[in-house]
Amino acid sequence: MIYSIITGTGSYIPTRRIKNEDFLSHEFYENYDKKLEKSNQEVIDKFIEITTIAERRHVTDDLVTSDIAFFAAEEAIKNANIDKEELDYIIFAHNFGDVKFDNRRTDIVPTLAARVKHKLEILSPNAVAYDLPFGCPGWLQAVIQADYYIKSGDAKKILVIGADVLSRISDPHDRDSMLYADGAGAIILEGKESDTPIGILAHTTRSDTFAYSQMLHMGKSFKQDEVTGENLYLKMNGKRLYQYALDTVPQAIKACLDKSNTHIEDISKVLIHQANGKMDDAILKRLYALYNITEMPHNVMPMSISWLGNSSVATLPTLLDLILKDNLKTHTINPGDILVFASVGAGMNINAVTYKV
């Protein structure tokens, strides 16, 4: 049987470090034209308490999303030791296209996947390049699509990229802007014959659009000024989203584990989209509670959000790359380990993948 396995990873972590103290000079608003009464220090203190984010990374002014995606993709191809001309698909998950420093409009023509293919100097017309906007779960959904291509026999080698530059679509007058970061991650997924299950064992996806589609949306700045103008920024109903994630993500992960006949006790690592540190902790606790387990295993959930922030589709592939290249010192992934990936985000969309190394 053919299974989809990860043979190479790459990531790009921007060089510009933005610490929480850098927001002390911001003018925050509670809502449209309603100034926040709390001091910025109070806002920052509460923010780190509920998110665990102490700093995040932003790209330099000369870079856009397709640039950093290219860096991650090039590294993944090199790490997999493959000929880039053998790629059958390039699937690029993002949400905002290329947004320039001096022009905050979305630019997605040509597709970002086409731009990365061009930067990689891939000549083959058989490497089909396309974009996938699916909120924060976009990269994992692209992995799921790639698995379908491989299992069907349509493809053997696929480049899957997740990259976003959220710093240019976050409202400087909204305290939620402290959540958002920039980054890129990529993997090479290849088909491999095996008599025993390996690689992607199962996956699940759900979209709850009827009641929850507007929990993340685009809107004008909370304060209209010469900086924000008529630009649109990412807006979030944080409290409602938090509860939605706690109510639905654990069940979605369990459904994926059940689909692969895997018990939670067989899982070596749980890699969850780095959206909010405390939220991910609560999701993990509820996941184990579904199995009537109150004492969770030590060190089962790697985290990078405290220093990288929330880079949307890039958090999972970046986290995986950090672990595999021994850049997240307290975590390792070994042959035979079973991992579960999960993500939640705009749509609202949730997905999960069970993977055996």
DRENVO-852915 format. One record per residue: residue number from 1; residue in three letters; x, y, z of N, C-alpha, C in turn. Coordinates in steps of 0.2 Angstrom, whole numbers, plus 2048, in hexadecimal, padded with zeros to 3 digits. Layout:
N
TIZA seq type  nX  nY  nZ caX caY caZ  cX  cY  cZ
TIZA NUM  ala   X   Y   Z   X   Y   Z   X   Y   Z
...
end
This chain:
357
TIZA seq type  nX  nY  nZ caX caY caZ  cX  cY  cZ
TIZA   1  met 804 7FA 800 800 800 800 804 806 800
TIZA   2  ile 802 80B 7FD 806 812 7FC 804 816 802
TIZA   3  tyr 809 819 806 807 81E 80B 80B 824 80A
TIZA   4  ser 809 82A 80D 80C 830 80C 810 831 812
TIZA   5  ile 817 833 810 81C 834 816 81F 83A 814
TIZA   6  ile 821 83E 81A 825 844 81A 82C 842 819
TIZA   7  thr 82F 844 814 836 843 812 83B 849 813
TIZA   8  gly 838 84F 814 83C 855 815 838 85B 818
TIZA   9  thr 83B 85F 81C 838 865 81F 83C 86B 81E
TIZA  10  gly 839 870 81E 83D 877 81E 838 87C 821
TIZA  11  ser 83C 881 824 838 887 826 83C 88D 826
TIZA  12  tyr 838 893 826 83C 899 827 839 89D 82D
TIZA  13  ile 83D 89F 831 83B 8A3 837 83E 8AA 836
TIZA  14  pro 839 8AF 835 83C 8B6 834 840 8B8 83A
TIZA  15  thr 845 8BD 838 84A 8BF 83C 848 8C5 841
TIZA  16  arg 842 8C8 83F 840 8CE 843 83C 8CB 849
TIZA  17  arg 83F 8CC 84F 83C 8CA 856 838 8D0 858
TIZA  18  ile 831 8CF 85A 82D 8D4 85C 82B 8D1 863
TIZA  19  lys 82D 8D5 868 82C 8D3 86F 825 8D6 872
TIZA  20  asn 822 8D4 877 81C 8D7 879 81D 8DE 87B
TIZA  21  glu 823 8E0 87E 824 8E7 880 824 8EB 87A
TIZA  22  asp 825 8E9 874 824 8ED 86E 81D 8F0 86D
TIZA  23  phe 818 8ED 870 812 8EF 870 810 8F5 875
TIZA  24  leu 814 8F6 879 813 8FB 87E 811 902 87B
TIZA  25  ser 813 904 875 812 90A 872 80C 90A 86E
TIZA  26  his 809 904 86D 803 904 869 7FD 907 86C
TIZA  27  glu 7F8 90A 868 7F2 90C 86A 7EC 907 869
TIZA  28  phe 7EA 904 86E 7E5 8FE 86D 7DE 901 86E
TIZA  29  tyr 7DA 8FE 86A 7D3 8FF 86B 7CF 8F9 86C
TIZA  30  glu 7CA 8F9 870 7C5 8F4 872 7C1 8F1 86C
TIZA  31  asn 7BF 8F6 869 7BB 8F5 863 7BB 8FB 85E
TIZA  32  tyr 7B7 8FB 85A 7B7 901 855 7B6 908 859
TIZA  33  asp 7BC 90C 859 7BC 912 85C 7BB 912 863
TIZA  34  lys 7BB 90D 867 7BB 90D 86E 7C2 90B 871
TIZA  35  lys 7C5 910 873 7CC 90F 876 7CC 90A 87C
TIZA  36  leu 7D1 906 87C 7D2 901 882 7D4 905 888
TIZA  37  glu 7D0 904 88D 7D1 907 894 7D7 905 897
TIZA  38  lys 7D9 8FE 897 7DF 8FC 89A 7E5 8FF 897
TIZA  39  ser 7EA 8FF 89B 7F1 901 899 7F4 8FB 895
TIZA  40  asn 7F9 8FD 890 7FC 8F8 88C 800 8F3 890
TIZA  41  gln 802 8F5 896 806 8F0 89A 801 8EB 89D
TIZA  42  glu 7FB 8ED 89F 7F6 8E8 8A1 7F4 8E4 89B
TIZA  43  val 7F3 8E6 895 7F1 8E2 88F 7F6 8DD 88E
TIZA  44  ile 7FD 8DF 88E 802 8DA 88D 803 8D5 892
TIZA  45  asp 802 8D7 898 802 8D2 89E 7FD 8CD 89D
TIZA  46  lys 7F7 8CF 89C 7F1 8CB 89B 7F2 8C6 894
TIZA  47  phe 7F5 8C9 88F 7F6 8C6 889 7FA 8C0 88A
TIZA  48  ile 800 8C1 88D 805 8BB 88E 802 8B6 893
TIZA  49  glu 7FE 8B8 897 7FB 8B3 89C 7F6 8AE 898
TIZA  50  ile 7F2 8B1 893 7ED 8AD 890 7EF 8AA 889
TIZA  51  thr 7F5 8AC 887 7F8 8A9 880 7FF 8A6 881
TIZA  52  thr 803 8A8 886 80A 8A5 887 80E 8A9 882
TIZA  53  ile 80C 8AD 87E 810 8B0 879 815 8B6 87C
TIZA  54  ala 81B 8B5 87B 820 8BA 87E 823 8BF 878
TIZA  55  glu 823 8BB 872 826 8BF 86C 823 8BB 866
TIZA  56  arg 824 8BE 861 822 8BB 85A 827 8BE 855
TIZA  57  arg 827 8BB 84F 82C 8BD 84A 828 8C0 844
TIZA  58  his 82B 8C6 841 828 8C9 83C 82D 8C9 836
TIZA  59  val 82B 8C9 830 830 8CA 82A 832 8D1 82A
TIZA  60  thr 838 8D1 826 83B 8D8 825 837 8DB 81F
TIZA  61  asp 838 8E1 81E 833 8E5 819 834 8E3 812
TIZA  62  asp 83A 8DF 810 83B 8DE 80A 838 8D7 808
TIZA  63  leu 835 8D3 80C 833 8CC 80B 82B 8CC 80B
TIZA  64  val 828 8C8 807 821 8C6 807 820 8BF 808
TIZA  65  thr 81A 8BC 808 819 8B5 80A 81C 8B0 805
TIZA  66  ser 81C 8B2 7FE 81F 8AD 7FA 826 8AD 7FA
TIZA  67  asp 829 8B2 7FD 831 8B2 7FE 832 8AD 803
TIZA  68  ile 82F 8AD 809 831 8A9 80F 82F 8A2 80D
TIZA  69  ala 829 8A1 809 827 89A 807 82D 897 803
TIZA  70  phe 82F 89B 7FF 835 898 7FB 83B 896 7FF
TIZA  71  phe 83D 89A 804 842 898 808 841 891 80C
TIZA  72  ala 83A 890 80E 839 88A 812 838 884 80D
TIZA  73  ala 836 886 807 835 880 802 83C 87E 7FF
TIZA  74  glu 840 882 7FE 847 881 7FC 84A 87C 801
TIZA  75  glu 849 87E 807 84D 87A 80D 849 873 80D
TIZA  76  ala 843 873 80C 83F 86C 80C 842 867 807
TIZA  77  ile 842 86A 801 845 866 7FB 84C 864 7FC
TIZA  78  lys 850 868 7FF 857 866 800 857 861 806
TIZA  79  asn 853 862 80B 853 85D 810 850 856 80E
TIZA  80  ala 84C 856 809 849 850 806 84D 84C 801
TIZA  81  asn 852 850 7FF 857 84E 7FA 854 84B 7F4
TIZA  82  ile 84F 84F 7F1 84C 84D 7EB 84D 852 7E5
TIZA  83  asp 84C 850 7DF 84C 855 7DA 846 859 7D9
TIZA  84  lys 846 85F 7DA 840 863 7DA 83C 863 7D3
TIZA  85  glu 83F 860 7CE 83C 85F 7C8 837 859 7C8
TIZA  86  glu 838 855 7CD 834 84F 7CE 82D 851 7D2
TIZA  87  leu 82C 857 7D4 826 858 7D8 820 858 7D4
TIZA  88  asp 81B 855 7D6 815 855 7D3 810 85A 7D4
TIZA  89  tyr 810 85D 7DB 80C 862 7DD 810 867 7E1
TIZA  90  ile 80E 86D 7E1 810 872 7E6 80A 875 7E9
TIZA  91  ile 808 874 7EF 802 876 7F2 804 87B 7F7
TIZA  92  phe 802 881 7F7 804 887 7FB 7FE 889 7FF
TIZA  93  ala 7FE 888 806 7F8 88B 80A 7FA 891 80D
TIZA  94  his 7F6 896 80C 7F7 89D 80F 7F0 8A0 80F
TIZA  95  asn 7F0 8A6 812 7E9 8A9 812 7E9 8B0 810
TIZA  96  phe 7EE 8B4 80F 7EE 8BB 80D 7F2 8BD 807
TIZA  97  gly 7F5 8B8 803 7F9 8B9 7FE 800 8BD 7FF
TIZA  98  asp 803 8C0 7FB 808 8C4 7FC 806 8CB 7FE
TIZA  99  val 807 8CD 804 805 8D4 806 80C 8D8 807
TIZA 100  lys 80D 8DD 803 813 8E1 804 813 8E6 809
TIZA 101  phe 819 8E8 80C 81A 8EC 811 817 8F3 810
TIZA 102  asp 818 8F5 809 815 8FC 808 80F 8FC 803
TIZA 103  asn 80C 8F6 803 805 8F5 7FF 802 8EF 802
TIZA 104  arg 7FD 8F1 807 7FA 8EC 80B 7F4 8E8 807
TIZA 105  arg 7F4 8E8 801 7EF 8E4 7FD 7F1 8DD 7FC
TIZA 106  thr 7EC 8D9 7FC 7EE 8D2 7FA 7EF 8D1 7F3
TIZA 107  asp 7F5 8CD 7F2 7F7 8CC 7EB 7F8 8C4 7EA
TIZA 108  ile 7F3 8C1 7E6 7F3 8BA 7E5 7F3 8B8 7DE
TIZA 109  val 7F5 8BD 7D9 7F5 8BB 7D2 7FC 8BD 7D0
TIZA 110  pro 801 8B8 7CD 7FF 8B1 7CD 7FF 8AE 7D4
TIZA 111  thr 7FD 8A8 7D5 7FC 8A4 7DB 803 8A4 7DF
TIZA 112  leu 803 8A4 7E5 809 8A4 7E9 80D 89D 7E7
TIZA 113  ala 809 898 7E6 80C 892 7E4 810 892 7DE
TIZA 114  ala 80D 896 7D9 811 897 7D3 817 89B 7D4
TIZA 115  arg 817 8A0 7D8 81C 8A4 7DA 822 8A0 7DD
TIZA 116  val 820 89C 7E1 825 898 7E5 829 893 7DF
TIZA 117  lys 824 890 7DB 827 88C 7D6 82C 88F 7D1
TIZA 118  his 82A 896 7D0 82E 89A 7CC 835 89B 7CF
TIZA 119  lys 835 89D 7D6 83B 89E 7DA 83F 898 7DA
TIZA 120  leu 83C 892 7DB 840 88C 7DB 843 88A 7D4
TIZA 121  glu 841 88D 7CF 843 88C 7C8 841 885 7C6
TIZA 122  ile 83B 883 7C8 839 87C 7C5 836 87D 7BE
TIZA 123  leu 839 879 7BA 837 87A 7B3 831 875 7B1
TIZA 124  ser 830 870 7B4 82B 86B 7B3 824 86E 7B3
TIZA 125  pro 820 86D 7AD 819 86F 7AE 815 86A 7B1
TIZA 126  asn 818 865 7B3 814 85F 7B7 813 861 7BE
TIZA 127  ala 817 866 7C1 817 867 7C8 811 86D 7C8
TIZA 128  val 80B 86A 7CA 805 86E 7CA 806 872 7D1
TIZA 129  ala 805 879 7D0 806 87E 7D5 7FF 881 7D7
TIZA 130  tyr 7FD 881 7DD 7F7 885 7DE 7F6 886 7E6
TIZA 131  asp 7F2 88B 7E7 7F1 88E 7EE 7EB 88B 7F2
TIZA 132  leu 7EC 88B 7F8 7E6 888 7FC 7E5 88D 802
TIZA 133  pro 7E0 891 802 7DE 895 808 7D9 891 80C
TIZA 134  phe 7DA 890 812 7D6 88C 817 7D6 88E 81E
TIZA 135  gly 7D8 894 81F 7D9 897 826 7E0 893 829
TIZA 136  cys 7E1 894 82F 7E7 891 832 7E8 889 831
TIZA 137  pro 7E2 885 830 7E3 87E 82E 7E5 87D 827
TIZA 138  gly 7E7 882 823 7E9 882 81C 7EE 87D 81A
TIZA 139  trp 7F4 87D 81E 7F9 879 81D 7F8 872 81E
TIZA 140  leu 7F4 870 823 7F2 869 825 7ED 867 820
TIZA 141  gln 7E9 86B 81D 7E4 869 818 7E8 868 811
TIZA 142  ala 7ED 86C 810 7F1 86A 80A 7F5 864 80B
TIZA 143  val 7F7 862 811 7FA 85B 812 7F5 856 810
TIZA 144  ile 7EF 857 813 7E9 852 811 7E8 851 80A
TIZA 145  gln 7E8 857 806 7E7 857 7FF 7EC 853 7FC
TIZA 146  ala 7F2 854 7FE 7F8 851 7FB 7F8 849 7FC
TIZA 147  asp 7F6 847 802 7F5 840 804 7F0 83D 7FF
TIZA 148  tyr 7EA 840 7FD 7E6 83E 7F8 7E9 83D 7F1
TIZA 149  tyr 7ED 842 7EF 7F0 841 7E9 7F5 83B 7E9
TIZA 150  ile 7F9 83A 7EE 7FD 835 7EE 7FA 82E 7EF
TIZA 151  lys 7F5 82D 7F3 7F1 827 7F4 7EE 825 7ED
TIZA 152  ser 7EC 82A 7E9 7E8 829 7E3 7ED 826 7DE
TIZA 153  gly 7F3 827 7DF 7F8 826 7DA 7FA 82C 7D5
TIZA 154  asp 7F7 831 7D6 7F7 837 7D2 7FE 83B 7D3
TIZA 155  ala 801 83A 7D9 807 83D 7DA 80C 839 7DE
TIZA 156  lys 812 83A 7DE 817 837 7E2 81B 83C 7E7
TIZA 157  lys 81C 842 7E5 820 847 7E9 81C 84D 7E9
TIZA 158  ile 81B 850 7EF 817 856 7EF 81A 85B 7F4
TIZA 159  leu 81B 861 7F2 81D 866 7F7 817 86A 7FA
TIZA 160  val 817 86A 800 811 86D 804 814 873 808
TIZA 161  ile 811 879 807 814 87F 80A 80E 882 80E
TIZA 162  gly 810 885 814 80C 889 818 810 890 81A
TIZA 163  ala 80D 895 818 810 89C 819 80B 8A1 819
TIZA 164  asp 80D 8A6 81E 808 8AC 81F 80D 8B2 822
TIZA 165  val 80B 8B8 820 80E 8BE 823 808 8C1 826
TIZA 166  leu 806 8C0 82C 801 8C3 830 802 8CA 833
TIZA 167  ser 808 8CB 833 80A 8D2 836 807 8D8 832
TIZA 168  arg 806 8D6 82B 804 8DC 827 7FC 8DC 826
TIZA 169  ile 7F9 8D7 829 7F1 8D7 829 7EE 8D8 830
TIZA 170  ser 7F3 8D9 835 7F0 8DA 83C 7F0 8E1 83E
TIZA 171  asp 7EA 8E3 841 7E8 8EA 843 7ED 8EC 848
TIZA 172  pro 7F1 8F1 847 7F5 8F4 84D 7F1 8F7 853
TIZA 173  his 7EB 8F8 852 7E7 8FB 857 7E3 8F5 85B
TIZA 174  asp 7E4 8EF 859 7E0 8E9 85C 7E5 8E5 860
TIZA 175  arg 7E4 8E4 866 7E9 8E0 86A 7EA 8D9 867
TIZA 176  asp 7E5 8D6 863 7E6 8D0 860 7EC 8D0 85C
TIZA 177  ser 7EE 8D5 85A 7F4 8D6 855 7FA 8D3 858
TIZA 178  met 7FA 8D2 85F 800 8CF 863 800 8C8 861
TIZA 179  leu 7FB 8C5 85F 7FB 8BE 85E 7FF 8BC 858
TIZA 180  tyr 7FE 8C0 853 800 8BE 84C 808 8BF 84A
TIZA 181  ala 80A 8BA 846 811 8BA 844 811 8B8 83D
TIZA 182  asp 818 8B7 83B 819 8B6 834 81D 8AF 834
TIZA 183  gly 81D 8AB 82F 821 8A5 82E 81F 8A1 828
TIZA 184  ala 824 89C 827 823 897 822 825 891 823
TIZA 185  gly 822 88B 821 824 885 822 822 880 81C
TIZA 186  ala 826 87B 81B 825 877 815 827 870 816
TIZA 187  ile 823 86B 813 826 864 813 825 861 80C
TIZA 188  ile 829 85C 80B 828 858 805 825 851 807
TIZA 189  leu 81F 850 804 81B 84A 805 81C 845 7FF
TIZA 190  glu 81E 83F 801 820 83A 7FC 81C 834 7FD
TIZA 191  gly 81A 830 7F8 817 82A 7F8 81C 824 7F9
TIZA 192  lys 81A 81F 7FE 81F 81A 7FF 81B 814 800
TIZA 193  glu 81D 80E 7FD 819 808 7FE 81C 805 805
TIZA 194  ser 817 802 808 818 7FF 80F 813 7FA 810
TIZA 195  asp 815 7F4 813 810 7EF 815 80D 7F1 81C
TIZA 196  thr 810 7F5 820 80E 7F7 826 80C 7FF 826
TIZA 197  pro 807 801 829 805 808 829 80B 80D 82B
TIZA 198  ile 80C 812 827 811 817 829 80F 81E 826
TIZA 199  gly 812 823 828 810 82A 825 809 82C 827
TIZA 200  ile 805 82E 823 7FE 831 824 7FA 82B 825
TIZA 201  leu 7F7 82A 82B 7F3 824 82C 7EB 826 82C
TIZA 202  ala 7EA 82C 82D 7E3 82E 82D 7E2 836 82D
TIZA 203  his 7DD 839 82B 7DC 840 82C 7D4 841 82C
TIZA 204  thr 7D3 847 82F 7CC 849 830 7CC 851 82F
TIZA 205  thr 7C6 853 82C 7C5 85B 82B 7BE 85C 82C
TIZA 206  arg 7BC 862 82F 7B6 864 830 7B5 86C 82F
TIZA 207  ser 7B0 86F 82D 7AF 876 82C 7A8 878 82F
TIZA 208  asp 7A8 87C 834 7A2 87E 837 7A1 886 835
TIZA 209  thr 79E 886 82F 79D 88D 82D 796 890 82F
TIZA 210  phe 791 88C 830 78A 88F 831 78A 894 837
TIZA 211  ala 78D 892 83D 78D 896 843 794 89A 844
TIZA 212  tyr 799 898 841 7A0 89A 843 7A4 89D 83E
TIZA 213  ser 7A1 89E 838 7A5 8A1 832 7A8 8A8 833
TIZA 214  gln 7A5 8AC 837 7A7 8B3 838 7AC 8B4 83F
TIZA 215  met 7AE 8AE 842 7B2 8AF 848 7B9 8B2 846
TIZA 216  leu 7BB 8B1 840 7C1 8B4 83D 7BF 8B7 837
TIZA 217  his 7C0 8BE 836 7BE 8C1 830 7C2 8C7 82F
TIZA 218  met 7C1 8CA 829 7C5 8D1 827 7C1 8D7 829
TIZA 219  gly 7C4 8DC 82C 7C0 8E2 82D 7C5 8E8 82E
TIZA 220  lys 7C2 8EE 82E 7C6 8F4 82F 7C9 8F4 835
TIZA 221  ser 7CE 8F9 836 7D2 8FA 83C 7CD 8FC 842
TIZA 222  phe 7CE 8FB 848 7CB 8FD 84D 7CB 905 84E
TIZA 223  lys 7D1 908 84B 7D2 90F 84B 7D3 911 844
TIZA 224  gln 7D0 915 841 7D1 918 83A 7D6 91D 83B
TIZA 225  asp 7DC 91C 838 7E1 922 838 7E5 921 831
TIZA 226  glu 7EB 925 831 7EE 925 82B 7F2 91F 829
TIZA 227  val 7F3 91B 82F 7F7 915 82E 7F2 90F 82B
TIZA 228  thr 7EC 90E 82E 7E8 909 82D 7E4 90B 826
TIZA 229  gly 7E1 911 826 7DD 913 820 7D8 90E 81F
TIZA 230  glu 7D7 90C 818 7D1 908 817 7D3 900 816
TIZA 231  asn 7D9 8FF 819 7DB 8F8 818 7D7 8F3 81D
TIZA 232  leu 7D7 8ED 81B 7D3 8E8 81F 7D8 8E4 823
TIZA 233  tyr 7D6 8E2 829 7DA 8DF 82E 7D7 8D9 830
TIZA 234  leu 7DB 8D4 833 7D8 8CE 836 7D5 8CF 83C
TIZA 235  lys 7CE 8CD 83D 7CA 8CE 843 7C8 8C8 846
TIZA 236  met 7C8 8C7 84D 7C6 8C1 850 7C2 8C1 856
TIZA 237  asn 7BD 8BD 856 7B9 8BC 85C 7BC 8B7 861
TIZA 238  gly 7C1 8BA 865 7C6 8B5 868 7C3 8B1 86D
TIZA 239  lys 7BE 8B3 871 7BB 8AF 877 7B7 8AA 874
TIZA 240  arg 7B3 8AB 86E 7AF 8A6 86B 7B3 8A1 868
TIZA 241  leu 7B8 8A3 864 7BD 89F 861 7C0 89A 866
TIZA 242  tyr 7C2 89C 86B 7C5 898 871 7C1 893 873
TIZA 243  gln 7BB 894 874 7B6 88F 876 7B4 88A 871
TIZA 244  tyr 7B4 88D 86B 7B2 888 865 7B8 883 864
TIZA 245  ala 7BE 885 865 7C4 881 864 7C4 87C 86A
TIZA 246  leu 7C2 87E 870 7C2 879 875 7BD 874 875
TIZA 247  asp 7B7 876 872 7B1 872 871 7B2 86D 86B
TIZA 248  thr 7B6 86E 866 7B6 86A 860 7BD 867 85E
TIZA 249  val 7C2 86A 85F 7C9 868 85D 7CA 861 861
TIZA 250  pro 7C9 860 867 7CB 85A 86A 7C7 854 867
TIZA 251  gln 7C0 855 865 7BC 850 862 7BF 84E 85B
TIZA 252  ala 7C1 854 857 7C4 853 851 7CA 84F 851
TIZA 253  ile 7CE 850 856 7D4 84C 856 7D3 845 858
TIZA 254  lys 7CE 844 85C 7CC 83D 85E 7C9 839 858
TIZA 255  ala 7C5 83D 854 7C2 839 84E 7C8 837 84A
TIZA 256  cys 7CD 83B 849 7D3 839 845 7D7 833 848
TIZA 257  leu 7D8 833 84E 7DB 82E 851 7D7 827 851
TIZA 258  asp 7D0 828 852 7CC 822 851 7CC 81F 84A
TIZA 259  lys 7CC 824 845 7CD 822 83E 7D3 81E 83C
TIZA 260  ser 7D8 81F 840 7DE 81B 83F 7DF 816 844
TIZA 261  asn 7DA 815 848 7DB 80F 84D 7E1 811 852
TIZA 262  thr 7E2 817 854 7E7 819 858 7E4 81C 85E
TIZA 263  his 7E7 819 864 7E5 81C 86B 7EA 822 86C
TIZA 264  ile 7E7 826 870 7EB 82C 872 7F1 82A 876
TIZA 265  glu 7F1 824 879 7F7 822 87D 7FD 820 878
TIZA 266  asp 7FB 81F 872 800 81D 86D 803 823 86A
TIZA 267  ile 801 829 86B 803 82F 868 809 832 86C
TIZA 268  ser 80F 833 868 815 835 86B 815 83D 86B
TIZA 269  lys 812 840 866 812 848 866 80B 84A 863
TIZA 270  val 808 84F 866 802 853 864 805 859 861
TIZA 271  leu 804 85A 85B 807 861 858 800 865 856
TIZA 272  ile 7FF 86A 85A 7F9 86E 859 7FB 875 856
TIZA 273  his 7F7 877 852 7F8 87E 84F 7F9 883 855
TIZA 274  gln 7FF 887 854 801 88B 85A 7FD 892 859
TIZA 275  ala 7F7 892 85C 7F2 898 85C 7F2 89B 862
TIZA 276  asn 7F2 898 868 7F2 89B 86F 7F4 895 873
TIZA 277  gly 7FA 897 877 7FD 891 87B 7F8 88E 880
TIZA 278  lys 7F4 893 884 7EF 890 889 7EA 88C 886
TIZA 279  met 7E7 88F 880 7E2 88B 87C 7E4 884 87A
TIZA 280  asp 7EB 884 878 7ED 87D 876 7EE 878 87C
TIZA 281  asp 7F0 87B 881 7F0 877 888 7E9 874 889
TIZA 282  ala 7E4 879 889 7DD 877 88B 7DB 871 886
TIZA 283  ile 7DC 872 87F 7DA 86D 87A 7DD 867 87C
TIZA 284  leu 7E4 866 87D 7E7 860 87F 7E4 85D 885
TIZA 285  lys 7E3 861 88A 7DF 85E 890 7D9 85B 88F
TIZA 286  arg 7D5 85E 88A 7CE 85C 889 7CF 855 884
TIZA 287  leu 7D4 855 880 7D5 84F 87C 7D6 849 880
TIZA 288  tyr 7DB 84A 885 7DC 844 889 7D6 842 88E
TIZA 289  ala 7D2 847 88F 7CC 846 893 7C7 842 88F
TIZA 290  leu 7C7 842 889 7C3 83E 885 7C4 837 886
TIZA 291  tyr 7CA 835 888 7CD 82E 889 7CD 82D 891
TIZA 292  asn 7CA 831 895 7CA 831 89C 7D1 831 89F
TIZA 293  ile 7D5 834 89C 7DC 835 89E 7DD 83C 8A1
TIZA 294  thr 7DE 83C 8A8 7DF 843 8AB 7E7 845 8AC
TIZA 295  glu 7EB 840 8AC 7F2 841 8AC 7F5 840 8A5
TIZA 296  met 7F7 846 8A2 7F9 846 89B 801 844 89B
TIZA 297  pro 803 841 896 80B 83F 896 80F 846 896
TIZA 298  his 815 846 898 819 84B 898 81C 84D 891
TIZA 299  asn 81C 853 88F 820 855 889 81D 852 883
TIZA 300  val 816 852 883 813 84F 87D 811 854 878
TIZA 301  met 810 85A 87A 80E 860 875 814 865 874
TIZA 302  pro 817 865 86F 81C 86A 86D 819 871 86C
TIZA 303  met 81C 876 86F 81A 87D 86E 81F 882 86B
TIZA 304  ser 81D 886 867 822 88B 865 81F 892 865
TIZA 305  ile 819 892 867 815 899 867 818 89E 86B
TIZA 306  ser 81B 89C 871 81E 8A1 876 823 8A6 872
TIZA 307  trp 826 8A3 86D 82C 8A7 86A 82B 8A9 863
TIZA 308  leu 826 8A5 860 824 8A6 859 81E 8A9 857
TIZA 309  gly 819 8A9 85C 812 8AB 85B 80E 8A7 857
TIZA 310  asn 809 8AA 854 804 8A6 850 805 8A8 849
TIZA 311  ser 808 8A4 845 80A 8A5 83E 805 8A1 839
TIZA 312  ser 7FF 8A0 83C 7FA 89D 838 7FC 896 835
TIZA 313  val 7FC 895 82E 7FD 88F 82B 804 88D 82C
TIZA 314  ala 809 891 82E 810 88F 82F 811 88C 835
TIZA 315  thr 80D 88C 83A 80F 88A 841 810 883 841
TIZA 316  leu 80C 87E 83E 80D 877 83E 814 875 83A
TIZA 317  pro 814 877 834 81B 875 830 821 877 834
TIZA 318  thr 821 87D 836 826 880 83A 828 87C 840
TIZA 319  leu 823 87B 844 824 877 84A 827 870 848
TIZA 320  leu 824 86D 843 827 866 841 82E 867 83F
TIZA 321  asp 830 86C 83B 837 86D 839 83B 86E 83F
TIZA 322  leu 839 872 844 83D 874 849 83F 86D 84D
TIZA 323  ile 83A 869 84E 83B 863 852 840 85E 84E
TIZA 324  leu 83E 85D 848 842 858 844 84A 85A 843
TIZA 325  lys 84B 861 843 852 863 843 855 865 849
TIZA 326  asp 852 862 84F 855 863 855 855 86A 858
TIZA 327  asn 851 86E 856 851 875 858 84B 877 85D
TIZA 328  leu 848 872 85F 843 873 865 846 86D 86A
TIZA 329  lys 84A 86F 86E 84F 86B 872 84B 866 876
TIZA 330  thr 845 867 879 842 863 87D 83E 85E 87A
TIZA 331  his 83E 85E 873 83A 859 86F 83D 855 86A
TIZA 332  thr 83C 84F 869 83F 84B 864 839 847 860
TIZA 333  ile 83A 845 85A 836 841 857 83A 83B 854
TIZA 334  asn 838 835 856 83C 82F 854 838 82A 84F
TIZA 335  pro 83C 826 84C 838 821 847 833 81D 84B
TIZA 336  gly 82E 81C 849 828 818 84C 824 81C 850
TIZA 337  asp 825 822 852 821 827 855 81B 828 851
TIZA 338  ile 815 829 855 80F 82B 852 80D 832 854
TIZA 339  leu 80C 836 84F 80A 83D 851 803 83F 84F
TIZA 340  val 800 844 852 7FA 846 84F 7FB 84E 84E
TIZA 341  phe 7F9 850 848 7F9 857 847 7F2 85A 847
TIZA 342  ala 7F1 860 849 7EA 863 849 7EA 86A 849
TIZA 343  ser 7E5 86D 846 7E5 874 845 7DD 877 845
TIZA 344  val 7DD 87D 846 7D6 880 847 7D7 887 844
TIZA 345  gly 7D2 88A 841 7D3 891 83E 7CD 893 83A
TIZA 346  ala 7CE 899 837 7C8 89C 833 7C4 897 82F
TIZA 347  gly 7BE 898 82F 7B9 894 82B 7B2 893 82E
TIZA 348  met 7B2 890 834 7B8 88D 838 7B9 886 836
TIZA 349  asn 7C0 885 835 7C2 87F 833 7C6 87B 838
TIZA 350  ile 7C6 875 838 7CA 870 83D 7CC 86A 839
TIZA 351  asn 7D3 868 83A 7D5 862 837 7DA 85F 83B
TIZA 352  ala 7DB 858 83A 7E0 854 83E 7E3 84F 839
TIZA 353  val 7E9 84D 83B 7EC 848 837 7F0 843 83C
TIZA 354  thr 7EF 83D 83B 7F3 838 83F 7F9 836 83B
TIZA 355  tyr 7FF 836 83D 805 834 839 80A 830 83D
TIZA 356  lys 80C 82B 83A 811 826 83D 818 827 839
TIZA 357  val 81D 829 83D 824 82A 83B 827 824 838
end
